[in-house]
Amino acid sequence: MMIYLDNAATTKVCDEAKAAVMEGLEAFGNPSSLHHLGVVSEEILNNARKTLAGSLGVKDKEIFFTSCATESSNTVIFGAAKACGKRRKKIITTTIEHPSVAAPINELEEQGFEVVRVSPDENGRITPESIISLVDKNTLLVSVMYVNNETGYILPVKEIFKGVKRANPDTVCHCDCVQSFMKLPFKAKDIGADCISLSGHKLHAPKGVGALYVKSGVRILPLMLGGGQESGFRSGTENVALINSFAAAVKKLEPTVMQRYETVLSLKKRLIAALSGKEGIAVNSGDDCSPYVISVSVERIKSETMLHFLESRDIYVSSGSACSKGKKSSVLKELKIPEKYLDSTIRVSLCAENTEGDIDAFVSALLEGQASLAKIR
């Protein structure tokens, strides 16, 4: 039986989200049309917007639907620069952000913006003061992720954004919440971000749908121009079917966030206990990490080699961020993972559907691979 432990890359679509796709497809009218068929589709969008807004504790009008979290983050970063880049040119971020945040910021740097990237300290952690101390009157944007996608490290975003606003109330605070939404219990006000990026396929909805929260009064100029959909913020006819499925997944998951967290935490503890004391194996995700993402290193065995060995046992993990496609991770080095493990780290990412049997089978196969696979010299 297949054991799927790559949920940080994507999740299996739940039955409720599948049914919602079909409901959205059957409502085939254009939601911008004024006739009855259009009104039906528009009502689906309105209900979905209400669901996501409620889950974050924000106003319906502050939720905008996109094609993915990458689009959401790009919209904030380029849209904030477009709105105030003539007056303020400084952007602050971290060296451990997802490429969907790091790449557009790199592009703005090439265009002449000042970019300051904060590295973790000697313990592999980002301190609030290391970011807050850099904020000045020229700071346009601060973008910091909530949960790191490679180790599960939970960043102190609440303290960071609170301090940023004290230092400069006009600075836009953006948070990539892809690996935290519906996994950690939080509302938008809890973390204090002006803008939040979300993804559907990380929480049992299909790929191809995301959302963006933008706090009322925060000026982000649109990147997608055209028919004026999404209140003029994101033109292009909305994908009613996928948006409906995103909302259905959220509606299913929201009541059980803490219950699922405790379930997954017990699985993480079981994995750590089983690997504890095993020579040449290190678990890089500590107590300040989300239980949903666990970084494991097997000394002297290449990540890709171990990945394919586990796959031969019908166990699926990743060798890091799914977006890296096997490239060596700079994030692990920034998080102070020992050099000897950088080429030998795999990511195990869980969901509440995983079982103790899944963990036991993974540990058994990992130890078998450690004993039998060719070592890096």
PyMOL commands that set and color helices and strands:
alter all, ss='L'
color gray80, all
select helices_A, chain A and resi 15-26+36-56+60-62+69-84+99-110+128-132+157-167+188-191+230-232+240-275+303-312+322-324+330-334+339-341+356-372
alter helices_A, ss='H'
color red, helices_A
select strands_A, chain A and resi 3-4+63-66+90-94+114-118+139-143+172-176+195-199+210-214+281-283+293-298+315-316+345-349
alter strands_A, ss='S'
color yellow, strands_A
deselect
rebuild
show_as cartoon
